Amino acid sequence: MKSPKLKILLLEAIHPGARDMLVDAGHDVELLPSALKEDELVARLPGVNLVGIRSKTRLTDRALEAARELYAVGCFCIGTNQVDLASANRRGVPVFNAPFSNTRSVAELIIAEVVCLARQLGDRSREVHDGTWKKAATSCFEVRGKTLGIVGYGHIGRQIGVIAEMMGLRVVFFDVAQRLPMGNNRACATLDELFAEADFVTLHVPETPQTKDMIGEAELAKMKPGSYLLNASRGTVVVIDALAAALRSGHLAGAAVDVYPEEPESNGKGFESALRGLPNVILTPHIGGSTAEAQAAIGREVATSLAKFAESGATTGAVNFPEVELPLTRGQRRLVNVHRNVPGVLRDINRVVAGSGANIHAQILSTDPEIGYLLMDLDEAAAIAVRDEVDKLPTSIRTRVL
């Protein structure tokens, strides 16, 4: 069963290795260096079968409505909040991402920033660049023996905990889900308990309604005097004005921030933040996963998901879709059907197949509250006719044959 040739659009300078993988799979791939705004997407997406984006492209309901031939979306990053996931689901479009590929890069950045904050390296470097010599040991510390508090103990949080422990830090963590501690990392029962113990607090939580503004004035006040806050998770997690106030008052000794509530759409001048110019504050432009290794790994991970979907309809790893994977059946054609999740759909599809006289060699169906996703391997001679009839069913959203 050969993968059909699809038209693929990759935006935002996605790693060329991803393009090469998809070209090698037999697809027509266009790689663009930057994001497209909504009007540009509406104009470019008609006729596109697969689209790959990073964090700056917004796939809104309007853009998805224009993309009538779009089969899947690849987010070449961890987050998927830039895609209207519910709209994509309703239209039968699975969305894939790369939740693990930049884990090490983010973890290394956080560990480096812990050391930099403890030694005020950002300030000392800037002063020397400006011609000022300020050799001092005041308020500078070794990190060995200090306590690192990790909020969100997922893949990144656990990796940070392992590395931090190797450097001699004590590690505590808090997560809303029960997590198996790594090494001597210790779970805290509450966030307040972590704040009371940690000399450094690093945030690694997703963007959800529950995490929006989760670190504000009240939470910052509960942190140890002279402690440090690091955020490389999502910009909406920390109330920036409250953080700036805690730094100016001296309650916090420093901070490292990589993500912001509002970020520029492109590189260049114009970034504004209440944190600019504050002492011992490291500000970076959302570069947690910006290493050659991470971008190559992300490219491989998402391109592999897209290629598997194109070849077999596999949706394993999709964030908004029933997860289905069925081994290919030699010599058959695969019917791929997305339908509204209402009673009687499989009955109606099986009636169509029975009426065609085709034999079903393999099939799998999975549902979520809104849609059902069916893969069915049929005799090659009957597959196209069955597709045409199934597509006419009032419950069908999208039907293809591979």
Beta strands, then each sheet from edge to edge (+ up, - down):
strand 1: 7-10
strand 2: 28-31
strand 3: 50-53
strand 4: 72-75
strand 5: 95-96
strand 6: 147-151
strand 7: 170-174
strand 8: 186-187
strand 9: 200-203
strand 10: 227-231
strand 11: 252-257
strand 12: 281-283
strand 13: 333-340
strand 14: 360-367
strand 15: 371-378
strand 16: 396-401
sheet 1: 2+ 1+ 3+ 4+ 5+
sheet 2: 8+ 7+ 6+ 9+ 10+ 11+ 12+
sheet 3: 14+ 15- 13+ 16-
end
